[in-house]
Amino acid sequence: MLGKLIQIMPLTISPRALTLLIFVATVLLGFAEEKSQQITSPDQVPEGLQKSDWASIRAAHTAWKHSFQAAENGWMARNQGQQWTMKFDGRGFLATPRDGDWTWGLELRNYGVGASQRSVGKKAASVKAEGQRLSYQWDENLQEWWVNDARGLEHGYTVGKRPSGEQSTNLELTMATRGTLKPVVSADHLGVLFQDGSGVTVLNYNGLKVWDADGRELASHFEAEGQMAVRLIVEDTSARYPLTIDPIAQQAYIKITAESAGTVNAGDYFGTSVAVSGDTVVVGADGEASSTTGINSTPNELASGAGAAYVFVRSGSAWSQQAYLKASQVTAFDFFGISVAVNGDTIVVGAKAEDSRTTGINSTPNELASGAGAAYVFVRNGGMWSQQAYLKASQVSASDGFGSSVAVSGDTVVVGADGEASSTTGINS
């Protein structure tokens, strides 16, 4: 095992990293010899290690997986979460997904103030790779940089001083796109949607923030520049340089749209809980206010805090909403969606403030135990979801909070009740 581990590491590995690798390999060899020790979770600390040591090993491994490595004609990195391989050639970059028939990248063309624009890219930038960070130094004033981590690809610029130009005009950077996706500036102009030939958004370039040397956030936005380029505009007339410009690229930024089942309103708390299994993502919105029931109902605003859950699926590299889930019986402030879990074709949704005093499976609910809580099981058949079970505890009291947490694995569901008040101990007391 040690030989295999060393063989797959890049030749540029540092002595410190190699020492750590040998230590990890030694631990793994110890696992092989100690048959009785079973590691069932990445969070489980192996025998003989301190929790802090194991955390450091895992962090070093994650950093190595996201690091930039020298490659033919440039540098490359992989992002397991986004399922991309990215190549950098000193002028721009290009990302290729593991699944999907698209490619995407950006290439800086020019920057400056108003009409005084400096062209870049006539020659390759000075490239520096440091672990998970890669930078292009374009000139004495402008550095372009990337950080590759679990969130996606963070892409930013550092501008050392204000380029020459009229004081009343704004700083601009023009980026041409690479690959097969078309850029579409988002409605709020704070991001760019990259769409395939069918108009499906495959990738989001958003989260734009710009701040100056005093940490003051500056107004900024994107504008279209022809068919395959965008301009990033920063209102910098009162800023103190250097400036930091920092958006991030991700495959999916999930929100409910006007065309989707469900609703978007203040106080919905979409994202209160999330769970993922394979190509399925479930998002809870425990403040959603519709009184409707079942799957893909037409929402209203008649039950504050009733709650909802949303199902999204990935096909290739494109995400779409598959279902809008509501309980079979809905009351205001049930907080359905405060917890969610998914495994394959089964979803469990908790509603910790549901008020029925009934017990067992698929009982007929009443409103006689405020905050007792419930959980709901949904199953998928051929892309269609239906409610399979309404779960209540075998003993129910007000404020038990049954459904505050949920988990599912195969044919087993676990439901937490964080307000349950028994002082007994053990199993089935």
Phi, psi and omega per residue, in radians:
M1 nan -0.708 3.141
L2 -1.056 -0.765 3.137
G3 -1.065 -0.727 -3.138
K4 -1.146 -0.708 -3.128
L5 -1.103 -0.775 -3.133
I6 -1.176 -0.608 -3.088
Q7 -1.124 -0.607 -3.059
I8 -1.500 -0.158 -3.137
M9 -1.335 2.611 3.115
P10 -1.197 2.715 -3.129
L11 -1.176 -0.301 -3.091
T12 -1.532 0.180 -3.102
I13 -1.057 2.438 -3.129
S14 -1.401 2.764 3.094
P15 -1.004 -0.672 3.137
R16 -1.119 -0.747 3.141
A17 -1.166 -0.644 3.128
L18 -1.147 -0.702 3.088
T19 -1.044 -0.764 3.125
L20 -1.109 -0.723 3.135
L21 -1.065 -0.783 3.138
I22 -1.079 -0.683 3.108
F23 -1.101 -0.778 3.113
V24 -1.069 -0.783 -3.132
A25 -1.081 -0.678 3.115
T26 -1.092 -0.738 3.091
V27 -1.069 -0.774 -3.130
L28 -1.122 -0.670 3.076
L29 -1.104 -0.612 3.072
G30 -1.118 -0.654 3.087
F31 -1.046 -0.750 -3.089
A32 -1.102 -0.634 -3.127
E33 -1.351 -0.560 -3.104
E34 -1.696 1.451 -3.010
K35 -1.093 -0.464 -3.044
S36 -1.289 -0.309 -3.124
Q37 -1.536 2.094 -3.130
Q38 -1.980 2.147 3.097
I39 -1.664 1.915 -3.044
T40 -1.841 -0.137 -3.109
S41 -2.658 2.527 3.079
P42 -1.040 -0.409 -3.132
D43 -1.442 -0.208 3.133
Q44 -1.266 2.222 -3.125
V45 -1.505 2.105 3.132
P46 -1.067 2.619 3.092
E47 -1.043 2.431 3.126
G48 1.606 -0.076 3.123
L49 -2.048 2.567 2.975
Q50 -1.399 2.669 3.134
K51 -1.000 -0.702 -3.134
S52 -1.150 -0.643 3.115
D53 -1.152 -0.777 -3.137
W54 -1.114 -0.697 3.098
A55 -1.085 -0.686 3.129
S56 -1.170 -0.697 3.118
I57 -1.099 -0.799 -3.135
R58 -1.114 -0.701 3.134
A59 -1.137 -0.705 3.126
A60 -1.146 -0.677 3.125
H61 -1.147 -0.752 3.122
T62 -1.097 -0.739 3.132
A63 -1.101 -0.724 3.136
W64 -1.108 -0.724 3.140
K65 -1.061 -0.506 -3.116
H66 -1.723 0.098 -3.028
S67 -1.345 2.721 3.070
F68 -1.505 2.372 -3.098
Q69 -2.194 2.556 3.073
A70 -1.113 2.418 -3.137
A71 -2.471 3.037 3.118
E72 -1.061 2.214 3.103
N73 1.106 0.491 3.067
G74 2.641 -2.393 -3.079
W75 -2.342 2.781 3.103
M76 -2.542 2.776 3.067
A77 -2.676 2.734 3.076
R78 -2.054 2.618 3.052
N79 -2.235 1.823 -3.049
Q80 -1.134 -0.700 -3.123
G81 -1.078 -0.745 -3.140
Q82 -1.559 -0.174 3.132
Q83 1.057 0.817 3.118
W84 -2.043 2.675 2.791
T85 -2.055 2.264 -3.046
M86 -2.069 2.369 3.124
K87 -2.117 2.379 -3.073
F88 -2.127 2.226 -3.032
D89 -2.012 0.227 3.139
G90 1.554 -0.104 3.061
R91 -2.108 -0.592 3.110
G92 -2.866 -2.675 3.108
F93 -2.610 2.856 3.102
L94 -2.480 2.258 3.123
A95 -1.868 2.377 3.110
T96 -2.152 2.180 -3.117
P97 -1.378 2.759 3.061
R98 -1.171 -0.726 3.072
D99 -2.074 2.434 -3.132
G100 2.097 2.687 -3.056
D101 -1.921 0.569 -3.137
W102 -2.136 2.846 2.952
T103 -2.332 2.742 -3.079
W104 -2.642 2.499 3.053
G105 -2.972 3.075 3.134
L106 -2.358 2.695 3.105
E107 -2.537 2.061 3.125
L108 -1.178 2.270 -3.133
R109 -1.771 -0.846 -3.129
N110 -2.760 2.883 3.046
Y111 -2.634 2.784 3.128
G112 2.771 -2.970 -3.121
V113 -1.959 2.104 3.109
G114 1.016 -2.257 -3.107
A115 -1.368 -0.184 -3.113
S116 -1.578 1.447 -3.083
Q117 -1.830 2.366 3.082
R118 -1.723 2.207 3.085
S119 -1.370 2.467 3.042
V120 -2.223 2.908 3.087
G121 1.594 -0.019 3.069
K122 -1.159 -0.477 2.997
K123 -2.403 2.736 -3.087
A124 -1.097 2.549 3.110
A125 -1.295 2.899 2.990
S126 -1.382 2.085 -2.995
V127 -1.822 2.397 3.090
K128 -2.371 2.199 3.117
A129 -1.965 2.225 3.116
E130 -2.364 1.621 3.133
G131 1.088 -2.060 -3.109
Q132 -1.500 0.046 -3.083
R133 -2.040 2.344 3.045
L134 -2.226 2.446 -3.137
S135 -2.344 2.577 2.968
Y136 -1.941 2.130 3.028
Q137 -1.688 1.824 -3.032
W138 -1.378 -0.708 3.078
D139 -2.749 -2.956 -3.092
E140 -1.173 -0.212 -2.993
N141 -1.962 -0.395 -2.959
L142 -2.237 2.183 3.009
Q143 -2.099 2.291 3.017
E144 -1.832 2.428 -3.049
W145 -2.558 2.767 3.122
W146 -2.358 2.524 2.991
V147 -2.187 2.137 -3.097
N148 -1.781 1.989 3.142
D149 -2.592 -2.954 -3.026
A150 -1.124 -0.395 -3.140
R151 -1.282 -0.494 -3.020
G152 2.463 -2.596 3.128
L153 -1.895 1.868 3.063
E154 -1.388 2.245 -3.045
H155 -2.246 2.178 -3.091
G156 -2.559 3.064 3.102
Y157 -2.342 2.568 2.961
T158 -2.113 2.100 -3.121
V159 -1.886 2.004 -2.984
G160 -1.192 -0.753 3.130
K161 -2.561 2.837 -3.078
R162 -1.214 2.214 3.071
P163 -1.091 2.720 3.136
S164 -1.164 2.519 -3.128
G165 2.760 3.138 -3.111
E166 -1.131 2.399 -3.101
Q167 -1.122 -0.505 -3.050
S168 -1.472 -0.093 -3.124
T169 -1.735 2.852 -3.033
N170 -1.706 2.786 3.026
L171 -1.284 2.379 3.135
E172 -2.307 2.507 2.988
L173 -2.255 2.285 -3.141
T174 -1.915 2.190 -3.119
M175 -2.087 2.209 3.016
A176 -1.538 2.594 3.111
T177 -1.594 2.620 3.015
R178 -1.986 2.722 3.061
G179 1.611 -2.753 -2.951
T180 -1.853 -0.058 -3.075
L181 -1.628 2.506 -3.121
K182 -1.679 2.320 3.120
P183 -1.412 2.357 3.053
V184 -2.287 2.054 -3.124
V185 -1.169 2.335 -3.116
S186 -1.162 2.860 -3.062
A187 -1.070 -0.578 3.139
D188 -1.549 0.000 3.121
H189 1.087 0.292 3.115
L190 -1.773 0.064 3.130
G191 -2.731 3.036 3.112
V192 -2.267 2.252 3.052
L193 -1.641 2.260 3.099
F194 -1.831 2.063 -2.966
Q195 -2.028 2.615 3.090
D196 -1.470 -3.040 -3.073
G197 -1.123 -0.317 3.116
S198 -1.620 0.050 -3.135
G199 1.435 0.207 3.120
V200 -1.503 2.266 3.109
T201 -1.283 2.041 -3.097
V202 -1.694 -0.532 -3.005
L203 -2.605 2.532 3.120
N204 -2.016 2.368 3.081
Y205 -2.118 1.692 -2.949
N206 -2.568 -2.832 -3.094
G207 1.234 0.481 -3.066
L208 -1.082 2.194 3.008
K209 -2.455 2.499 3.102
V210 -2.345 2.332 3.084
W211 -2.440 2.744 -3.079
D212 -1.759 -2.979 -3.048
A213 -1.126 -0.383 3.110
D214 -1.593 0.067 -3.113
G215 1.384 0.184 -3.126
R216 -1.441 2.225 -3.130
E217 -1.307 2.356 -3.096
L218 -1.873 2.517 3.074
A219 -1.130 2.392 -3.123
S220 -2.691 2.779 3.123
H221 -2.856 2.926 3.068
F222 -1.831 2.607 2.995
E223 -2.348 2.595 3.079
A224 -1.229 2.526 3.089
E225 -2.315 1.464 -3.050
G226 1.312 -2.808 -3.053
Q227 -1.433 -0.549 -2.991
M228 -2.281 0.627 3.095
A229 -2.657 2.751 3.078
V230 -2.367 2.674 3.041
R231 -1.952 2.373 3.056
L232 -1.839 2.107 -3.026
I233 -2.011 2.259 -3.122
V234 -2.107 2.209 3.096
E235 -1.428 1.635 -2.943
D236 -1.972 0.177 -2.970
T237 -1.086 -0.445 3.128
S238 -1.977 0.276 -3.065
A239 -1.500 2.722 3.014
R240 -1.882 2.064 -3.113
Y241 -1.314 2.726 0.154
P242 -1.369 2.735 3.079
L243 -1.858 2.594 3.027
T244 -2.073 2.190 -3.130
I245 -1.990 2.223 -2.883
D246 -2.580 1.444 2.907
P247 -1.623 3.109 3.126
I248 -2.453 2.538 3.138
A249 -1.867 2.277 3.134
Q250 -2.476 2.716 3.116
Q251 -1.215 -0.550 -3.046
A252 -2.526 2.298 2.939
Y253 -2.111 1.836 -2.905
I254 -1.639 2.105 3.004
K255 -2.439 2.718 3.024
I256 -1.276 2.407 3.109
T257 -1.910 2.922 -3.131
A258 -1.087 -0.464 -3.109
E259 -1.484 -0.165 -3.050
S260 -1.603 2.768 2.975
A261 -1.203 2.447 -3.105
G262 1.999 -2.950 -3.051
T263 -2.622 2.710 3.076
V264 -2.168 2.025 3.113
N265 -2.537 2.752 3.080
A266 -1.004 2.414 3.110
G267 1.456 0.093 3.091
D268 -1.228 -0.534 -3.101
Y269 1.010 0.789 3.010
F270 -1.064 2.148 -3.068
G271 1.818 0.070 3.067
T272 -0.919 -0.691 3.110
S273 -2.446 2.603 3.093
V274 -2.493 2.651 3.057
A275 -2.629 2.667 -3.100
V276 -2.458 2.471 3.032
S277 -2.519 1.956 -3.112
G278 1.048 -2.126 -3.121
D279 -1.736 0.386 3.126
T280 -2.089 2.278 3.067
V281 -2.114 2.368 3.059
V282 -2.032 2.332 -3.126
V283 -2.180 2.208 3.088
G284 -1.588 2.561 3.083
A285 -2.381 1.447 -2.939
D286 -1.293 -0.133 3.081
G287 -1.756 0.009 -3.133
E288 -1.011 2.535 -2.834
A289 -2.063 0.347 -3.138
S290 -1.474 2.485 3.080
S291 -1.608 0.037 -3.110
T292 -1.300 2.869 -3.076
T293 -2.210 2.898 3.010
G294 1.460 -2.755 -3.018
I295 -1.820 2.247 3.065
N296 0.986 0.684 3.053
S297 -1.247 2.905 3.078
T298 -1.564 1.964 -2.969
P299 -1.265 2.693 2.959
N300 -2.244 -2.931 3.126
E301 -2.218 0.901 -2.978
L302 -1.935 0.096 -3.122
A303 -2.575 1.433 -3.091
S304 -0.941 2.308 3.062
G305 1.236 0.259 3.100
A306 -1.104 -0.787 3.075
G307 1.676 2.754 3.134
A308 -2.688 2.916 3.004
A309 -2.352 2.606 -3.068
Y310 -2.195 2.430 -3.131
V311 -1.961 2.265 3.104
F312 -2.155 2.515 3.135
V313 -2.260 2.669 3.126
R314 -1.915 2.305 3.015
S315 -2.112 1.992 -2.992
G316 1.173 -1.926 3.088
S317 -2.126 0.139 -3.117
A318 -1.804 2.368 3.123
W319 -1.793 2.526 3.083
S320 -2.566 2.723 3.109
Q321 -1.405 2.305 -3.137
Q322 -1.816 -0.556 -3.075
A323 -2.753 2.644 3.028
Y324 -2.056 1.945 -3.002
L325 -1.769 2.285 2.992
K326 -2.233 2.703 3.120
A327 -1.200 2.842 3.113
S328 -1.286 -0.316 3.063
Q329 -2.427 2.180 -2.960
V330 -2.146 2.330 3.056
T331 -2.402 2.625 3.110
A332 -0.986 2.451 3.068
F333 1.096 0.553 2.948
D334 -1.302 -0.470 -3.094
F335 1.032 0.715 2.977
F336 -1.044 2.220 -3.087
G337 1.814 -0.011 3.123
I338 -1.142 -0.393 3.030
S339 -2.477 2.520 3.099
V340 -2.465 2.664 3.032
A341 -2.589 2.598 3.126
V342 -2.493 2.446 3.032
N343 -2.534 1.914 -3.102
G344 1.065 -2.042 -3.088
D345 -1.800 0.383 3.131
T346 -2.169 2.284 3.073
I347 -2.123 2.428 3.007
V348 -2.091 2.317 3.140
V349 -2.175 2.242 3.100
G350 -1.625 2.575 3.063
A351 -2.357 1.451 -2.923
K352 -1.165 -0.284 -3.117
A353 -1.886 0.188 3.070
E354 -1.032 2.547 -2.833
D355 -1.927 0.211 -3.079
S356 -1.412 2.500 3.105
R357 -1.625 -0.044 -3.106
T358 -1.223 2.869 -3.077
T359 -2.221 2.892 3.014
G360 1.427 -2.729 -3.009
I361 -1.842 2.247 3.048
N362 1.007 0.676 3.024
S363 -1.256 2.928 3.090
T364 -1.596 1.960 -2.975
P365 -1.211 2.636 2.959
N366 -2.222 -2.935 -3.123
E367 -2.208 0.867 -2.966
L368 -1.954 0.128 3.131
A369 -2.563 1.515 -3.041
S370 -1.002 2.178 3.070
G371 1.297 0.298 3.117
A372 -1.093 -0.770 3.081
G373 1.674 2.735 3.138
A374 -2.698 2.925 3.024
A375 -2.373 2.655 -3.042
Y376 -2.249 2.422 3.130
V377 -1.956 2.256 3.107
F378 -2.087 2.518 3.107
V379 -2.226 2.674 -3.114
R380 -1.959 2.358 3.073
N381 -2.387 1.929 3.136
G382 1.086 0.603 3.122
G383 1.515 -0.062 3.139
M384 -1.864 2.332 -3.124
W385 -1.786 2.561 3.047
S386 -2.558 2.692 3.093
Q387 -1.390 2.256 -3.130
Q388 -1.787 -0.570 -3.064
A389 -2.663 2.579 3.026
Y390 -2.021 1.953 -2.984
L391 -1.782 2.278 3.006
K392 -2.241 2.714 3.111
A393 -1.195 2.863 3.099
S394 -1.325 -0.317 3.052
Q395 -2.388 2.216 -2.971
V396 -2.184 2.331 3.020
S397 -2.421 2.774 3.090
A398 -1.019 2.515 3.050
S399 1.162 0.368 3.067
D400 -1.195 -0.535 -3.119
G401 1.179 0.545 3.075
F402 -1.082 2.177 -3.034
G403 1.834 0.027 3.113
S404 -1.099 -0.458 3.026
S405 -2.518 2.600 3.129
V406 -2.479 2.697 3.050
A407 -2.642 2.671 3.136
V408 -2.514 2.439 3.045
S409 -2.575 2.002 -3.118
G410 1.019 -2.094 -3.111
D411 -1.738 0.321 -3.107
T412 -2.095 2.274 3.079
V413 -2.081 2.384 3.063
V414 -2.087 2.361 -3.121
V415 -2.227 2.248 3.073
G416 -1.601 2.616 3.105
A417 -2.307 1.579 -2.934
D418 -1.323 -0.119 3.103
G419 -1.931 0.072 -3.108
E420 -1.069 2.462 -2.828
A421 -2.024 0.318 -3.112
S422 -1.401 2.469 3.081
S423 -1.664 0.068 3.134
T424 -1.275 2.884 -3.082
T425 -2.240 2.954 3.024
G426 1.437 -2.817 -3.039
I427 -1.775 2.269 3.064
N428 0.999 0.665 3.072
S429 -1.258 nan nan
